[in-house]
Amino acid sequence: MTTRERTYARANNQRAAQFTELWVIGSPEDLAVMFEAANRTGRLVFVSAPIPMGGDDTRFRRYVRLRSH
């Protein structure tokens, strides 16, 4: 591996480590409280539109990206 390739790999790993991406499931009220707290701390980067779980389940699923630092 050349020096350039090592530098590129290191930079990509650092960029990937800056964010945590996850799916969260819960009631709209619970998710709103969670997102408000993440927003106040400055960690909230992105929240997807709510996706119903389906059937009789009243919970929603949302994709969230948070800053790690």
N, CA, C and O atoms as a GROMACS GRO file, in nm:
protein
  276
    1MET      N    1   0.085  -0.117   0.000
    1MET     CA    2   0.000   0.000   0.000
    1MET      C    3   0.090   0.124   0.000
    1MET      O    4   0.183   0.135   0.080
    2THR      N    5   0.061   0.213  -0.090
    2THR     CA    6   0.141   0.335  -0.100
    2THR      C    7   0.100   0.433   0.010
    2THR      O    8  -0.002   0.416   0.075
    3THR      N    9   0.183   0.535   0.027
    3THR     CA   10   0.152   0.639   0.126
    3THR      C   11   0.022   0.709   0.090
    3THR      O   12  -0.059   0.739   0.178
    4ARG      N   13   0.000   0.734  -0.037
    4ARG     CA   14  -0.124   0.799  -0.081
    4ARG      C   15  -0.245   0.712  -0.048
    4ARG      O   16  -0.346   0.763   0.000
    5GLU      N   17  -0.236   0.582  -0.072
    5GLU     CA   18  -0.347   0.492  -0.042
    5GLU      C   19  -0.375   0.486   0.109
    5GLU      O   20  -0.491   0.484   0.150
    6ARG      N   21  -0.270   0.484   0.191
    6ARG     CA   22  -0.288   0.483   0.337
    6ARG      C   23  -0.354   0.612   0.385
    6ARG      O   24  -0.441   0.608   0.472
    7THR      N   25  -0.312   0.725   0.329
    7THR     CA   26  -0.370   0.853   0.367
    7THR      C   27  -0.517   0.858   0.328
    7THR      O   28  -0.600   0.905   0.406
    8TYR      N   29  -0.550   0.811   0.209
    8TYR     CA   30  -0.688   0.810   0.163
    8TYR      C   31  -0.774   0.719   0.252
    8TYR      O   32  -0.885   0.757   0.290
    9ALA      N   33  -0.724   0.601   0.285
    9ALA     CA   34  -0.798   0.508   0.371
    9ALA      C   35  -0.819   0.569   0.509
    9ALA      O   36  -0.928   0.557   0.566
   10ARG      N   37  -0.719   0.633   0.564
   10ARG     CA   38  -0.730   0.695   0.696
   10ARG      C   39  -0.835   0.807   0.694
   10ARG      O   40  -0.915   0.820   0.787
   11ALA      N   41  -0.833   0.889   0.589
   11ALA     CA   42  -0.929   0.999   0.578
   11ALA      C   43  -1.071   0.946   0.567
   11ALA      O   44  -1.163   1.002   0.627
   12ASN      N   45  -1.091   0.839   0.491
   12ASN     CA   46  -1.225   0.780   0.478
   12ASN      C   47  -1.272   0.724   0.612
   12ASN      O   48  -1.390   0.739   0.645
   13ASN      N   49  -1.185   0.661   0.688
   13ASN     CA   50  -1.222   0.606   0.818
   13ASN      C   51  -1.259   0.719   0.915
   13ASN      O   52  -1.352   0.704   0.994
   14GLN      N   53  -1.188   0.829   0.910
   14GLN     CA   54  -1.218   0.941   0.998
   14GLN      C   55  -1.352   1.003   0.963
   14GLN      O   56  -1.428   1.039   1.053
   15ARG      N   57  -1.382   1.017   0.833
   15ARG     CA   58  -1.511   1.072   0.792
   15ARG      C   59  -1.625   0.981   0.836
   15ARG      O   60  -1.728   1.029   0.882
   16ALA      N   61  -1.607   0.850   0.822
   16ALA     CA   62  -1.711   0.754   0.860
   16ALA      C   63  -1.734   0.756   1.010
   16ALA      O   64  -1.846   0.736   1.056
   17ALA      N   65  -1.629   0.780   1.087
   17ALA     CA   66  -1.640   0.779   1.232
   17ALA      C   67  -1.707   0.905   1.286
   17ALA      O   68  -1.738   0.911   1.405
   18GLN      N   69  -1.730   1.005   1.204
   18GLN     CA   70  -1.790   1.129   1.250
   18GLN      C   71  -1.940   1.117   1.274
   18GLN      O   72  -1.998   1.200   1.344
   19PHE      N   73  -2.004   1.014   1.218
   19PHE     CA   74  -2.148   1.001   1.226
   19PHE      C   75  -2.190   0.863   1.277
   19PHE      O   76  -2.119   0.764   1.258
   20THR      N   77  -2.303   0.860   1.342
   20THR     CA   78  -2.369   0.736   1.380
   20THR      C   79  -2.502   0.734   1.307
   20THR      O   80  -2.580   0.829   1.316
   21GLU      N   81  -2.528   0.626   1.234
   21GLU     CA   82  -2.652   0.615   1.158
   21GLU      C   83  -2.730   0.498   1.212
   21GLU      O   84  -2.676   0.389   1.231
   22LEU      N   85  -2.860   0.520   1.237
   22LEU     CA   86  -2.942   0.413   1.293
   22LEU      C   87  -3.089   0.433   1.260
   22LEU      O   88  -3.132   0.542   1.223
   23TRP      N   89  -3.164   0.324   1.273
   23TRP     CA   90  -3.309   0.328   1.262
   23TRP      C   91  -3.364   0.328   1.403
   23TRP      O   92  -3.322   0.248   1.486
   24VAL      N   93  -3.458   0.418   1.431
   24VAL     CA   94  -3.522   0.421   1.562
   24VAL      C   95  -3.670   0.393   1.542
   24VAL      O   96  -3.730   0.436   1.443
   25ILE      N   97  -3.728   0.322   1.638
   25ILE     CA   98  -3.869   0.285   1.632
   25ILE      C   99  -3.934   0.329   1.761
   25ILE      O  100  -3.882   0.306   1.869
   26GLY      N  101  -4.050   0.393   1.749
   26GLY     CA  102  -4.122   0.435   1.868
   26GLY      C  103  -4.246   0.513   1.834
   26GLY      O  104  -4.278   0.534   1.716
   27SER      N  105  -4.316   0.556   1.936
   27SER     CA  106  -4.435   0.639   1.915
   27SER      C  107  -4.390   0.778   1.870
   27SER      O  108  -4.278   0.819   1.900
   28PRO      N  109  -4.476   0.849   1.800
   28PRO     CA  110  -4.439   0.985   1.756
   28PRO      C  111  -4.396   1.075   1.871
   28PRO      O  112  -4.305   1.156   1.856
   29GLU      N  113  -4.462   1.062   1.986
   29GLU     CA  114  -4.428   1.146   2.101
   29GLU      C  115  -4.288   1.115   2.154
   29GLU      O  116  -4.211   1.206   2.183
   30ASP      N  117  -4.257   0.985   2.166
   30ASP     CA  118  -4.125   0.945   2.215
   30ASP      C  119  -4.015   0.989   2.119
   30ASP      O  120  -3.910   1.038   2.162
   31LEU      N  121  -4.039   0.972   1.990
   31LEU     CA  122  -3.938   1.011   1.892
   31LEU      C  123  -3.917   1.162   1.890
   31LEU      O  124  -3.805   1.209   1.874
   32ALA      N  125  -4.025   1.238   1.908
   32ALA     CA  126  -4.013   1.384   1.909
   32ALA      C  127  -3.925   1.430   2.024
   32ALA      O  128  -3.842   1.520   2.006
   33VAL      N  129  -3.941   1.370   2.141
   33VAL     CA  130  -3.858   1.406   2.257
   33VAL      C  131  -3.712   1.371   2.230
   33VAL      O  132  -3.623   1.449   2.262
   34MET      N  133  -3.688   1.255   2.171
   34MET     CA  134  -3.552   1.211   2.141
   34MET      C  135  -3.485   1.305   2.040
   34MET      O  136  -3.369   1.343   2.058
   35PHE      N  137  -3.557   1.342   1.935
   35PHE     CA  138  -3.500   1.428   1.832
   35PHE      C  139  -3.477   1.570   1.884
   35PHE      O  140  -3.380   1.636   1.846
   36GLU      N  141  -3.565   1.617   1.970
   36GLU     CA  142  -3.548   1.750   2.028
   36GLU      C  143  -3.421   1.754   2.114
   36GLU      O  144  -3.346   1.852   2.109
   37ALA      N  145  -3.398   1.650   2.193
   37ALA     CA  146  -3.278   1.645   2.276
   37ALA      C  147  -3.152   1.640   2.189
   37ALA      O  148  -3.054   1.708   2.217
   38ALA      N  149  -3.154   1.559   2.084
   38ALA     CA  150  -3.038   1.550   1.994
   38ALA      C  151  -3.015   1.683   1.922
   38ALA      O  152  -2.901   1.721   1.898
   39ASN      N  153  -3.122   1.752   1.888
   39ASN     CA  154  -3.111   1.881   1.821
   39ASN      C  155  -3.052   1.987   1.915
   39ASN      O  156  -2.968   2.067   1.873
   40ARG      N  157  -3.094   1.987   2.040
   40ARG     CA  158  -3.042   2.085   2.137
   40ARG      C  159  -2.893   2.066   2.162
   40ARG      O  160  -2.822   2.164   2.186
   41THR      N  161  -2.845   1.942   2.157
   41THR     CA  162  -2.703   1.916   2.182
   41THR      C  163  -2.618   1.938   2.057
   41THR      O  164  -2.495   1.934   2.064
   42GLY      N  165  -2.684   1.960   1.942
   42GLY     CA  166  -2.610   1.983   1.819
   42GLY      C  167  -2.565   1.856   1.750
   42GLY      O  168  -2.483   1.863   1.658
   43ARG      N  169  -2.615   1.742   1.791
   43ARG     CA  170  -2.574   1.615   1.730
   43ARG      C  171  -2.662   1.570   1.614
   43ARG      O  172  -2.620   1.489   1.533
   44LEU      N  173  -2.782   1.622   1.606
   44LEU     CA  174  -2.876   1.579   1.503
   44LEU      C  175  -2.835   1.635   1.368
   44LEU      O  176  -2.819   1.756   1.352
   45VAL      N  177  -2.817   1.546   1.270
   45VAL     CA  178  -2.778   1.586   1.136
   45VAL      C  179  -2.894   1.566   1.038
   45VAL      O  180  -2.923   1.654   0.957
   46PHE      N  181  -2.961   1.451   1.047
   46PHE     CA  182  -3.067   1.417   0.952
   46PHE      C  183  -3.168   1.325   1.018
   46PHE      O  184  -3.132   1.236   1.095
   47VAL      N  185  -3.296   1.347   0.986
   47VAL     CA  186  -3.404   1.258   1.029
   47VAL      C  187  -3.494   1.235   0.909
   47VAL      O  188  -3.537   1.331   0.844
   48SER      N  189  -3.523   1.109   0.877
   48SER     CA  190  -3.610   1.079   0.764
   48SER      C  191  -3.756   1.103   0.800
   48SER      O  192  -3.790   1.127   0.916
   49ALA      N  193  -3.839   1.096   0.700
   49ALA     CA  194  -3.984   1.105   0.722
   49ALA      C  195  -4.029   0.980   0.798
   49ALA      O  196  -3.969   0.874   0.783
   50PRO      N  197  -4.134   0.992   0.879
   50PRO     CA  198  -4.181   0.875   0.954
   50PRO      C  199  -4.240   0.769   0.860
   50PRO      O  200  -4.312   0.800   0.765
   51ILE      N  201  -4.207   0.643   0.890
   51ILE     CA  202  -4.257   0.529   0.813
   51ILE      C  203  -4.338   0.443   0.909
   51ILE      O  204  -4.282   0.392   1.007
   52PRO      N  205  -4.468   0.424   0.885
   52PRO     CA  206  -4.549   0.341   0.975
   52PRO      C  207  -4.498   0.197   0.977
   52PRO      O  208  -4.453   0.145   0.875
   53MET      N  209  -4.505   0.133   1.094
   53MET     CA  210  -4.460  -0.005   1.106
   53MET      C  211  -4.555  -0.103   1.037
   53MET      O  212  -4.515  -0.212   0.997
   54GLY      N  213  -4.681  -0.064   1.023
   54GLY     CA  214  -4.776  -0.148   0.952
   54GLY      C  215  -4.862  -0.231   1.046
   54GLY      O  216  -4.831  -0.248   1.164
   55GLY      N  217  -4.969  -0.283   0.992
   55GLY     CA  218  -5.061  -0.364   1.072
   55GLY      C  219  -5.126  -0.282   1.181
   55GLY      O  220  -5.162  -0.166   1.160
   56ASP      N  221  -5.142  -0.342   1.298
   56ASP     CA  222  -5.203  -0.273   1.412
   56ASP      C  223  -5.101  -0.196   1.494
   56ASP      O  224  -5.137  -0.129   1.591
   57ASP      N  225  -4.974  -0.203   1.456
   57ASP     CA  226  -4.867  -0.135   1.530
   57ASP      C  227  -4.875   0.016   1.504
   57ASP      O  228  -4.870   0.059   1.388
   58THR      N  229  -4.886   0.095   1.608
   58THR     CA  230  -4.899   0.240   1.593
   58THR      C  231  -4.765   0.312   1.596
   58THR      O  232  -4.760   0.434   1.586
   59ARG      N  233  -4.655   0.236   1.609
   59ARG     CA  234  -4.523   0.299   1.613
   59ARG      C  235  -4.476   0.335   1.472
   59ARG      O  236  -4.530   0.289   1.372
   60PHE      N  237  -4.374   0.421   1.470
   60PHE     CA  238  -4.314   0.463   1.344
   60PHE      C  239  -4.165   0.431   1.346
   60PHE      O  240  -4.104   0.420   1.452
   61ARG      N  241  -4.108   0.417   1.226
   61ARG     CA  242  -3.965   0.392   1.210
   61ARG      C  243  -3.906   0.513   1.139
   61ARG      O  244  -3.964   0.564   1.044
   62ARG      N  245  -3.789   0.559   1.188
   62ARG     CA  246  -3.722   0.673   1.125
   62ARG      C  247  -3.573   0.649   1.121
   62ARG      O  248  -3.514   0.595   1.215
   63TYR      N  249  -3.511   0.690   1.010
   63TYR     CA  250  -3.366   0.682   0.994
   63TYR      C  251  -3.307   0.809   1.049
   63TYR      O  252  -3.355   0.919   1.020
   64VAL      N  253  -3.201   0.797   1.130
   64VAL     CA  254  -3.141   0.913   1.197
   64VAL      C  255  -2.990   0.910   1.176
   64VAL      O  256  -2.927   0.805   1.182
   65ARG      N  257  -2.933   1.028   1.152
   65ARG     CA  258  -2.786   1.043   1.146
   65ARG      C  259  -2.749   1.144   1.254
   65ARG      O  260  -2.801   1.255   1.258
   66LEU      N  261  -2.657   1.103   1.342
   66LEU     CA  262  -2.610   1.186   1.452
   66LEU      C  263  -2.460   1.209   1.442
   66LEU      O  264  -2.388   1.120   1.397
   67ARG      N  265  -2.414   1.325   1.483
   67ARG     CA  266  -2.269   1.350   1.493
   67ARG      C  267  -2.213   1.272   1.611
   67ARG      O  268  -2.274   1.267   1.718
   68SER      N  269  -2.099   1.212   1.591
   68SER     CA  270  -2.036   1.135   1.699
   68SER      C  271  -1.959   1.223   1.794
   68SER      O  272  -1.940   1.185   1.910
   69HIS      N  273  -1.913   1.338   1.750
   69HIS     CA  274  -1.829   1.424   1.834
   69HIS      C  275  -1.902   1.549   1.875
   69HIS      O  276  -1.847   1.633   1.946
   0.00000   0.00000   0.00000
